[in-house]
Amino acid sequence: MLEKANDQDLEGLSAYTIRNLDSKIATGSDISQYKLMNVKEAPIDNRQEHLDLLCFPTLFPTEQYGEHHPRQSYPAQTLSFSEYIKSRLLNKDSRFRRNHSYCLHYYRLKINMALKTGIYNLLKTSRGNVGQTVAEILEKINVLDEEFEGNLSSMLVPIWGTNQYWFRVKGEVKAMIAEYGSPTLFLTLSCAKYDSADIAQYLRKDFFNIVILQRGVLGKVEEYYVKKEYQMRGVPHYHILLWIENAPVVGIDCPEEVCSFIQDRITCHIPDNQYEIVFASMM
């Protein structure tokens, strides 16, 4: 715990302090040398244009080339917020994506922009709250007005991880099931080791597009739905619903046809003669 010192507290301090006799630092009284300095700094306005240059000097040592730096492109076009962040995080220079504070800073900006968009859309489509006082709006919240609560919930739909976002995702999956029927297969892709050189090529989208969709190792895929998540160790993890063309349906087609379809595409064992090769190449 730090307290303000006085001359009595520092009495005799010079007898136990080692001083450099050749030092050019100006010396004064004991109290002036050892008391805590009250540093007054003007807080940074988080609404100013070049906030990233001020907050991350190690990433922008020249104080240039931030988000709002004037750029020329051919043909001339404005670089959007999402395009700028994507270019930073996927750049060959990994300094930006390795800086957690930088990533969280722009994640916060993304959430704020999504909320502003939701508020704008709500005000544009709903005029029922115009002219109401704060007390009247709070009363709607206290009595759980369904229409008012629904309007507030719609603002959170674009934000990943919220209940409203997953409600929309669930609606998309239900719509696909209503249109194409029950999915044929539930596929999970997960990497055993993130830094394995053997599977580095499969971390790109080419694996799913070439192996699953084009080569059709599970059959011709008509439709699919993908959910991406990250495990504790930071490895990408994918849950995929697949609709296979001309796949037998349980309860409609005969059981023998369903069993034959499953056995042709799914195995629960590793061949003995290729065990070492398959096991070493598993993802």
C-alpha positions as CSV (number, residue, x, y, z in Angstrom):
1,M,0.0,0.0,0.0
2,L,1.4,3.4,-1.0
3,E,1.1,6.4,1.2
4,K,2.3,10.0,0.8
5,A,5.7,10.4,2.4
6,N,7.0,13.3,4.4
7,D,10.4,14.4,5.6
8,Q,10.2,12.4,8.8
9,D,9.5,9.2,6.9
10,L,12.6,9.7,4.8
11,E,14.9,10.7,7.7
12,G,18.1,8.8,7.4
13,L,17.3,7.5,4.0
14,S,20.4,9.0,2.5
15,A,22.6,6.9,4.8
16,Y,21.3,3.7,3.2
17,T,21.1,4.9,-0.4
18,I,23.8,4.2,-3.0
19,R,24.3,7.2,-5.2
20,N,26.4,7.5,-8.4
21,L,28.8,10.3,-7.9
22,D,29.3,10.7,-11.6
23,S,25.6,10.9,-12.4
24,K,24.5,14.1,-14.2
25,I,20.9,13.8,-12.8
26,A,20.0,16.9,-10.8
27,T,19.8,16.1,-7.1
28,G,17.5,17.7,-4.6
29,S,15.9,17.0,-1.3
30,D,15.1,13.4,-0.3
31,I,11.4,14.0,-0.5
32,S,11.6,15.5,-4.0
33,Q,13.6,12.5,-5.3
34,Y,11.6,9.6,-3.9
35,K,8.0,10.8,-3.8
36,L,5.6,9.5,-6.4
37,M,5.0,11.8,-9.4
38,N,1.4,12.7,-10.2
39,V,1.4,12.3,-14.0
40,K,-1.5,14.0,-15.7
41,E,-2.4,12.8,-19.2
42,A,-5.2,13.7,-21.5
43,P,-7.4,10.6,-22.1
44,I,-7.6,9.3,-25.7
45,D,-10.9,9.9,-27.4
46,N,-12.0,6.5,-28.8
47,R,-14.0,8.2,-31.5
48,Q,-11.0,9.9,-33.3
49,E,-10.1,8.7,-36.7
50,H,-6.5,7.5,-36.2
51,L,-7.2,5.6,-32.9
52,D,-5.3,2.4,-34.1
53,L,-2.1,4.4,-34.7
54,L,-2.2,5.8,-31.1
55,C,-3.1,2.6,-29.4
56,F,-0.7,0.3,-31.2
57,P,2.7,2.1,-31.7
58,T,4.6,-1.2,-32.0
59,L,2.4,-2.2,-35.0
60,F,2.6,1.2,-36.6
61,P,6.0,2.6,-35.6
62,T,5.9,5.3,-38.4
63,E,2.4,6.4,-37.4
64,Q,1.1,5.6,-41.0
65,Y,-0.9,3.1,-42.9
66,G,-3.6,2.6,-40.4
67,E,-7.3,2.0,-41.1
68,H,-8.0,5.5,-42.3
69,H,-4.7,6.1,-44.2
70,P,-5.4,7.5,-47.7
71,R,-5.0,4.7,-50.3
72,Q,-5.1,4.5,-54.0
73,S,-6.6,1.6,-55.8
74,Y,-7.2,0.8,-59.5
75,P,-10.1,1.1,-60.2
76,A,-10.7,3.7,-57.5
77,Q,-12.8,2.3,-54.7
78,T,-13.2,2.6,-50.9
79,L,-11.7,-0.1,-48.8
80,S,-14.5,-1.3,-46.5
81,F,-14.0,-2.0,-42.8
82,S,-14.3,-5.8,-43.2
83,E,-11.9,-5.8,-46.1
84,Y,-9.3,-3.9,-44.2
85,I,-9.5,-6.2,-41.1
86,K,-9.3,-9.3,-43.4
87,S,-6.2,-8.0,-45.1
88,R,-4.5,-7.3,-41.8
89,L,-5.3,-10.7,-40.2
90,L,-4.5,-12.8,-43.3
91,N,-1.4,-10.8,-44.3
92,K,1.9,-12.6,-44.6
93,D,3.2,-10.3,-41.8
94,S,1.8,-12.1,-38.8
95,R,2.3,-9.2,-36.3
96,F,-1.3,-8.1,-36.4
97,R,-3.0,-11.4,-35.9
98,R,-0.6,-12.3,-33.1
99,N,-1.4,-9.2,-31.2
100,H,-4.4,-10.2,-29.1
101,S,-5.2,-6.6,-28.0
102,Y,-5.3,-5.6,-31.7
103,C,-7.7,-8.4,-32.5
104,L,-10.0,-7.7,-29.6
105,H,-10.0,-4.0,-30.3
106,Y,-11.4,-4.6,-33.8
107,Y,-13.7,-7.3,-32.6
108,R,-15.2,-4.6,-30.3
109,L,-15.5,-2.2,-33.2
110,K,-17.3,-4.9,-35.2
111,I,-19.8,-5.5,-32.5
112,N,-20.5,-1.8,-32.1
113,M,-21.0,-1.4,-35.8
114,A,-23.4,-4.4,-35.8
115,L,-25.4,-2.8,-32.9
116,K,-25.6,0.6,-34.7
117,T,-26.8,-1.2,-37.8
118,G,-29.5,-3.0,-35.8
119,I,-30.6,0.2,-34.1
120,Y,-30.8,2.0,-37.5
121,N,-32.8,-0.8,-39.0
122,L,-35.1,-0.9,-36.0
123,L,-35.8,2.9,-36.2
124,K,-36.3,2.7,-39.9
125,T,-38.9,-0.1,-39.7
126,S,-40.6,0.7,-36.4
127,R,-42.3,4.0,-35.6
128,G,-44.2,2.8,-32.5
129,N,-41.7,4.3,-30.0
130,V,-41.5,7.8,-31.5
131,G,-42.5,10.5,-29.1
132,Q,-42.4,8.2,-26.0
133,T,-40.7,9.1,-22.8
134,V,-38.0,7.1,-21.1
135,A,-40.5,6.1,-18.3
136,E,-42.9,4.7,-20.9
137,I,-40.2,2.6,-22.5
138,L,-39.0,1.3,-19.2
139,E,-42.6,0.4,-18.4
140,K,-42.7,-1.7,-21.5
141,I,-39.5,-3.5,-20.4
142,N,-40.9,-4.2,-16.9
143,V,-44.2,-5.6,-18.2
144,L,-42.4,-7.7,-20.8
145,D,-44.1,-6.2,-23.8
146,E,-43.7,-9.0,-26.5
147,E,-43.7,-6.7,-29.5
148,F,-41.2,-4.3,-27.9
149,E,-39.0,-7.1,-26.7
150,G,-39.0,-8.6,-30.2
151,N,-37.9,-5.3,-31.7
152,L,-35.0,-5.1,-29.2
153,S,-34.0,-8.7,-29.9
154,S,-33.7,-8.1,-33.6
155,M,-30.8,-5.7,-32.9
156,L,-28.7,-8.6,-31.6
157,V,-29.2,-10.9,-34.6
158,P,-25.9,-9.9,-36.4
159,I,-23.8,-10.5,-33.3
160,W,-22.2,-13.9,-33.2
161,G,-22.8,-15.9,-30.0
162,T,-26.0,-14.2,-28.9
163,N,-29.3,-16.1,-28.5
164,Q,-30.8,-14.1,-31.3
165,Y,-28.0,-15.1,-33.6
166,W,-28.4,-18.8,-32.9
167,F,-32.1,-18.5,-33.3
168,R,-31.6,-17.2,-36.8
169,V,-29.1,-20.0,-37.5
170,K,-31.6,-22.6,-36.2
171,G,-34.2,-21.1,-38.5
172,E,-31.9,-21.4,-41.5
173,V,-31.3,-25.1,-40.7
174,K,-35.1,-25.7,-40.3
175,A,-35.8,-24.1,-43.6
176,M,-33.2,-26.3,-45.3
177,I,-34.8,-29.4,-43.7
178,A,-38.2,-28.3,-44.8
179,E,-37.0,-27.8,-48.4
180,Y,-34.6,-30.8,-48.8
181,G,-35.7,-33.2,-46.1
182,S,-33.6,-34.6,-43.3
183,P,-29.8,-34.4,-43.8
184,T,-28.2,-37.6,-45.0
185,L,-24.9,-37.4,-43.0
186,F,-23.5,-35.4,-40.1
187,L,-19.8,-34.9,-40.7
188,T,-17.2,-33.6,-38.2
189,L,-13.8,-32.4,-39.3
190,S,-11.1,-31.8,-36.7
191,C,-7.3,-31.6,-36.9
192,A,-5.4,-33.7,-34.4
193,K,-2.4,-31.4,-34.5
194,Y,-2.4,-27.8,-35.6
195,D,1.3,-27.5,-36.5
196,S,1.6,-30.7,-38.4
197,A,3.3,-30.1,-41.8
198,D,1.5,-33.1,-43.3
199,I,-2.0,-31.6,-42.9
200,A,-1.1,-27.9,-43.5
201,Q,-2.6,-28.2,-47.0
202,Y,-5.9,-29.3,-45.6
203,L,-6.4,-26.2,-43.5
204,R,-7.6,-24.4,-46.5
205,K,-11.0,-24.7,-48.1
206,D,-9.7,-26.8,-50.9
207,F,-10.0,-29.9,-48.8
208,F,-13.8,-29.6,-48.5
209,N,-14.4,-28.3,-52.0
210,I,-12.2,-30.9,-53.8
211,V,-12.5,-34.0,-51.6
212,I,-16.1,-33.8,-50.4
213,L,-17.9,-31.8,-53.1
214,Q,-16.0,-32.5,-56.3
215,R,-14.7,-36.0,-55.8
216,G,-17.8,-37.1,-54.1
217,V,-16.2,-39.6,-51.7
218,L,-19.5,-39.6,-49.7
219,G,-21.7,-39.3,-52.8
220,K,-22.8,-36.2,-54.8
221,V,-23.5,-33.4,-52.3
222,E,-26.7,-31.5,-53.2
223,E,-26.7,-29.1,-50.2
224,Y,-24.7,-28.6,-47.0
225,Y,-24.6,-26.4,-43.9
226,V,-21.4,-25.8,-42.0
227,K,-20.8,-24.6,-38.4
228,K,-17.3,-23.6,-37.5
229,E,-16.0,-23.5,-33.9
230,Y,-12.6,-23.5,-32.1
231,Q,-11.6,-25.9,-29.4
232,M,-9.6,-25.0,-26.3
233,R,-6.3,-25.5,-28.0
234,G,-7.3,-23.2,-30.9
235,V,-7.8,-25.8,-33.6
236,P,-10.6,-25.2,-36.1
237,H,-13.5,-27.7,-35.7
238,Y,-16.3,-28.1,-38.3
239,H,-19.7,-29.7,-37.9
240,I,-21.4,-30.2,-41.3
241,L,-24.8,-31.4,-42.4
242,L,-24.8,-33.1,-45.8
243,W,-27.6,-33.8,-48.2
244,I,-26.5,-36.6,-50.6
245,E,-28.2,-37.1,-53.9
246,N,-30.4,-40.2,-54.2
247,A,-29.6,-41.3,-50.7
248,P,-32.1,-43.8,-49.1
249,V,-34.3,-42.4,-46.4
250,V,-34.8,-44.3,-43.1
251,G,-38.5,-45.3,-42.7
252,I,-39.2,-45.0,-46.4
253,D,-36.7,-47.2,-48.2
254,C,-36.0,-50.8,-47.3
255,P,-33.5,-51.3,-44.4
256,E,-31.2,-53.4,-46.6
257,E,-30.7,-50.4,-48.9
258,V,-30.0,-48.0,-46.0
259,C,-27.5,-50.4,-44.5
260,S,-25.7,-50.9,-47.8
261,F,-25.5,-47.1,-48.3
262,I,-24.0,-46.7,-44.8
263,Q,-21.5,-49.5,-45.2
264,D,-20.2,-48.2,-48.5
265,R,-19.3,-44.8,-47.0
266,I,-18.6,-45.3,-43.3
267,T,-16.1,-47.7,-41.8
268,C,-15.5,-48.3,-38.1
269,H,-12.1,-50.1,-38.4
270,I,-8.6,-49.5,-39.8
271,P,-7.3,-52.1,-42.2
272,D,-4.5,-54.1,-40.6
273,N,-2.1,-54.1,-43.6
274,Q,-2.2,-50.3,-43.8
275,Y,-2.6,-49.5,-40.2
276,E,0.6,-47.5,-39.7
277,I,0.1,-45.5,-42.9
278,V,-3.5,-44.6,-42.1
279,F,-2.9,-43.9,-38.5
280,A,0.1,-41.5,-39.2
281,S,-2.0,-39.5,-41.7
282,M,-5.1,-39.2,-39.7
283,M,-6.5,-35.7,-39.2
